């Protein structure tokens, strides 16, 4: 039991550190819970609990640094929450295999585009809200909230990429706002897991503490090193999530 807990806390710290910089930490933390012998649904629920604590820590640190736009989040946040609630409760009409393929293609696009585009996300070119970018921002917030509510892989990467493309943020500002939106959608899913008793608090609470520490240090690195560090990590994690999903498809 103690060895499992040490393993989970270490994995959680690493996952939250990376996730707070570029998203994708779930490809470390969820398999860690499974390797520790936690049943799949309980692993997902417990991970959601731990990662939500880390997400809150990261969001708070980004906010204190001035890299979170509360005026924009007041508009986008409610749509993320509504989307997530609908996503958690909806009966999926899309075949899971098709959904995996769609997400896989999108993640590969996001990762490769960011890799080969020299300017994407390096400079902050946000010039204020317009009717156009507000509309696309709302669509992004709602759709990714919905997606995170029922599926989830790559949500952080999609949020960062979407905020860079739509609002012309740099990686640091997109990361800060993306973390808050991701935290909002996480809360909806967390509530559902909690109501169904799918959280192991004996594991989740200590792992949450280490994930909060990982998020704190990861966010500090992101803020200190800026977009030039975040971009290669973002590309790496986007492609890593895609590879993990591709592996899952191939072994079925």
C-alpha positions as CSV (number, residue, x, y, z in Angstrom):
1,X,0.0,0.0,0.0
2,X,2.8,2.4,1.0
3,X,4.8,1.6,-2.2
4,X,1.7,2.3,-4.3
5,X,1.1,5.6,-2.6
6,X,4.7,6.7,-3.1
7,X,4.4,5.7,-6.8
8,X,1.1,7.6,-7.3
9,X,2.3,10.7,-5.5
10,X,5.5,10.8,-7.6
11,X,3.5,10.2,-10.8
12,X,1.0,12.8,-9.8
13,X,3.6,15.4,-9.1
14,X,5.2,14.8,-12.6
15,X,1.8,14.8,-14.3
16,X,0.7,18.1,-12.7
17,X,4.0,19.7,-13.4
18,X,3.7,19.0,-17.1
19,X,-0.1,19.6,-17.2
20,X,0.2,23.1,-15.8
21,X,2.7,24.0,-18.5
22,X,1.1,22.5,-21.6
23,X,-1.7,20.1,-20.7
24,X,-1.7,16.3,-21.3
25,X,-0.8,15.3,-17.7
26,X,-3.6,12.7,-17.8
27,X,-1.4,10.4,-19.9
28,X,0.8,10.0,-16.8
29,X,-1.6,10.1,-13.9
30,X,-4.5,7.9,-15.2
31,X,-2.2,4.9,-16.2
32,X,-0.4,5.4,-12.8
33,X,-3.7,4.7,-11.0
34,X,-4.4,1.7,-13.2
35,X,-0.9,0.3,-12.6
36,X,-1.5,0.7,-8.9
37,X,-4.4,-1.7,-9.2
38,X,-7.3,0.9,-9.0
39,X,-10.3,-0.2,-11.0
40,X,-10.9,1.9,-14.2
41,X,-14.0,3.9,-13.2
42,X,-12.5,4.5,-9.7
43,X,-9.2,5.4,-11.3
44,X,-10.9,8.0,-13.5
45,X,-12.9,9.5,-10.7
46,X,-9.9,9.6,-8.2
47,X,-7.7,11.1,-10.9
48,X,-10.3,13.8,-11.6
49,X,-10.4,14.7,-7.9
50,X,-6.6,14.9,-7.7
51,X,-6.1,16.7,-11.0
52,X,-8.9,19.2,-10.1
53,X,-7.0,20.2,-7.0
54,X,-3.8,20.7,-9.1
55,X,-5.8,22.6,-11.8
56,X,-7.1,25.0,-9.1
57,X,-3.6,25.6,-7.8
58,X,-2.2,26.3,-11.3
59,X,-5.2,28.5,-12.2
60,X,-4.7,30.5,-9.0
61,X,-1.0,31.1,-9.6
62,X,-1.6,32.1,-13.2
63,X,-4.3,34.5,-12.0
64,X,-2.0,36.1,-9.4
65,X,0.6,36.6,-12.2
66,X,-1.9,38.6,-14.3
67,X,-2.0,36.0,-17.0
68,X,-5.8,35.3,-16.6
69,X,-8.4,37.6,-18.3
70,X,-11.3,37.6,-16.0
71,X,-13.4,39.8,-18.3
72,X,-13.1,37.1,-21.0
73,X,-13.6,34.3,-18.6
74,X,-16.9,35.8,-17.4
75,X,-18.1,35.3,-20.9
76,X,-16.6,32.0,-21.7
77,X,-16.7,30.2,-18.3
78,X,-20.5,29.7,-18.1
79,X,-20.5,28.1,-21.6
80,X,-17.7,25.8,-20.5
81,X,-19.7,24.7,-17.4
82,X,-22.9,24.2,-19.4
83,X,-21.1,22.2,-22.0
84,X,-19.4,20.0,-19.4
85,X,-22.7,19.3,-17.6
86,X,-24.4,18.4,-20.9
87,X,-21.3,16.3,-21.9
88,X,-21.4,14.3,-18.6
89,X,-25.1,13.6,-18.8
90,X,-25.7,13.1,-22.5
91,X,-26.1,9.8,-24.2
92,X,-23.3,9.7,-26.8
93,X,-24.4,9.4,-30.4
94,X,-20.9,9.1,-31.7
95,X,-19.3,5.7,-31.9
96,X,-16.3,5.6,-29.6
97,X,-14.0,4.4,-32.3
98,X,-15.0,7.2,-34.6
99,X,-14.5,9.7,-31.8
100,X,-11.0,8.3,-31.0
101,X,-10.1,8.7,-34.7
102,X,-11.4,12.3,-34.9
103,X,-9.5,13.4,-31.7
104,X,-6.4,11.6,-32.8
105,X,-6.3,13.5,-36.1
106,X,-7.0,16.8,-34.4
107,X,-4.2,16.3,-31.9
108,X,-1.8,15.4,-34.6
109,X,-2.8,18.6,-36.5
110,X,-2.5,20.7,-33.4
111,X,0.9,19.3,-32.5
112,X,2.4,19.4,-36.0
113,X,1.0,22.9,-36.8
114,X,2.5,24.3,-33.6
115,X,5.8,22.6,-34.4
116,X,6.2,24.0,-37.9
117,X,4.6,27.5,-37.2
118,X,7.4,29.7,-36.0
119,X,5.1,32.5,-34.8
120,X,2.1,30.7,-33.3
121,X,1.9,31.5,-29.6
122,X,5.3,33.1,-29.3
123,X,4.0,36.7,-29.1
124,X,0.8,38.0,-27.5
125,X,-1.2,39.7,-30.3
126,X,-4.5,40.0,-28.5
127,X,-6.1,43.4,-29.4
128,X,-9.4,43.1,-27.6
129,X,-12.7,41.3,-28.0
130,X,-14.7,41.6,-31.2
131,X,-18.1,40.1,-32.2
132,X,-16.2,37.5,-34.2
133,X,-13.6,36.3,-31.7
134,X,-16.2,36.5,-28.9
135,X,-18.5,34.2,-30.9
136,X,-15.7,31.7,-31.8
137,X,-14.5,31.9,-28.2
138,X,-17.9,30.9,-26.9
139,X,-18.1,28.0,-29.4
140,X,-14.7,26.9,-28.3
141,X,-15.6,27.1,-24.6
142,X,-18.9,25.3,-25.0
143,X,-17.7,22.5,-27.3
144,X,-14.5,21.7,-25.3
145,X,-16.5,21.8,-22.0
146,X,-18.9,19.3,-23.6
147,X,-16.0,17.2,-24.9
148,X,-14.2,17.2,-21.5
149,X,-17.5,16.2,-19.8
150,X,-17.8,12.9,-21.6
151,X,-14.4,12.1,-23.1
152,X,-11.5,14.4,-22.2
153,X,-8.1,13.5,-23.7
154,X,-6.3,16.5,-25.1
155,X,-8.8,19.1,-23.7
156,X,-5.9,21.2,-22.3
157,X,-4.0,21.1,-25.6
158,X,-7.2,22.0,-27.6
159,X,-8.0,24.9,-25.2
160,X,-4.4,26.4,-25.5
161,X,-4.4,26.0,-29.2
162,X,-7.9,27.5,-29.7
163,X,-7.1,30.5,-27.5
164,X,-3.9,31.1,-29.5
165,X,-5.7,30.9,-32.8
166,X,-8.9,32.8,-31.9
167,X,-7.7,35.4,-29.4
168,X,-4.1,35.6,-30.6
169,X,-2.7,34.9,-27.1
170,X,0.8,33.7,-26.6
171,X,1.3,30.3,-24.9
172,X,1.6,31.8,-21.4
173,X,-1.6,33.8,-21.6
174,X,-3.4,31.0,-23.4
175,X,-2.1,28.5,-20.8
176,X,-3.4,30.7,-17.9
177,X,-6.9,31.1,-19.4
178,X,-7.0,27.6,-20.6
179,X,-6.2,26.2,-17.1
180,X,-9.2,28.1,-15.6
181,X,-11.6,26.9,-18.3
182,X,-10.3,23.4,-17.9
183,X,-10.8,23.6,-14.1
184,X,-14.4,24.7,-14.7
185,X,-15.2,21.7,-16.9
186,X,-13.4,19.4,-14.5
187,X,-15.7,20.5,-11.6
188,X,-18.8,19.2,-13.5
189,X,-17.2,15.8,-14.2
190,X,-15.8,15.6,-10.6
191,X,-19.3,16.2,-9.2
192,X,-20.7,13.3,-11.2
193,X,-17.9,10.9,-10.1
194,X,-18.4,12.0,-6.5
195,X,-22.2,11.4,-6.6
196,X,-21.6,7.9,-8.0
197,X,-19.1,7.1,-5.3
198,X,-16.2,6.7,-7.8
199,X,-13.5,8.5,-5.8
200,X,-11.0,6.8,-3.5
201,X,-10.2,9.6,-1.1
202,X,-7.6,7.6,0.8
203,X,-5.5,7.7,-2.4
204,X,-6.9,10.8,-3.9
205,X,-6.1,13.3,-1.1
206,X,-2.4,12.5,-0.7
207,X,-1.9,12.4,-4.5
208,X,-3.9,15.7,-4.7
209,X,-1.4,17.3,-2.3
210,X,1.6,16.3,-4.5
211,X,-0.2,17.2,-7.7
212,X,-0.9,20.7,-6.2
213,X,2.8,21.0,-5.5
214,X,3.6,19.9,-9.0
215,X,1.2,22.4,-10.5
216,X,2.7,25.2,-8.4
217,X,6.2,24.5,-9.6
218,X,5.1,23.8,-13.2
219,X,3.2,27.1,-13.4
220,X,6.2,29.0,-11.9
221,X,8.4,27.5,-14.6
222,X,5.9,28.5,-17.3
223,X,5.7,32.0,-16.0
224,X,9.5,32.4,-15.6
225,X,10.5,30.8,-18.9
226,X,7.6,32.0,-21.0
227,X,6.3,30.9,-24.4
228,X,9.6,29.7,-25.8
229,X,9.7,26.9,-23.2
230,X,6.0,26.2,-23.3
231,X,5.8,25.7,-27.1
232,X,8.1,22.7,-27.3
233,X,6.5,21.1,-24.2
234,X,3.0,21.8,-25.7
235,X,4.0,20.1,-29.0
236,X,5.5,17.2,-27.2
237,X,2.5,16.6,-25.0
238,X,0.0,17.0,-27.9
239,X,1.8,14.4,-29.9
240,X,2.3,12.1,-26.9
241,X,-1.4,12.1,-26.2
242,X,-2.0,11.3,-29.9
243,X,0.5,8.5,-29.9
244,X,-1.1,7.0,-26.7
245,X,-4.5,7.2,-28.3
246,X,-3.2,5.6,-31.5
247,X,-1.6,2.8,-29.5
248,X,-5.0,2.2,-27.8
249,X,-6.7,2.0,-31.2
250,X,-4.1,-0.4,-32.6
251,X,-4.1,-2.9,-29.7
252,X,-7.9,-3.3,-29.7
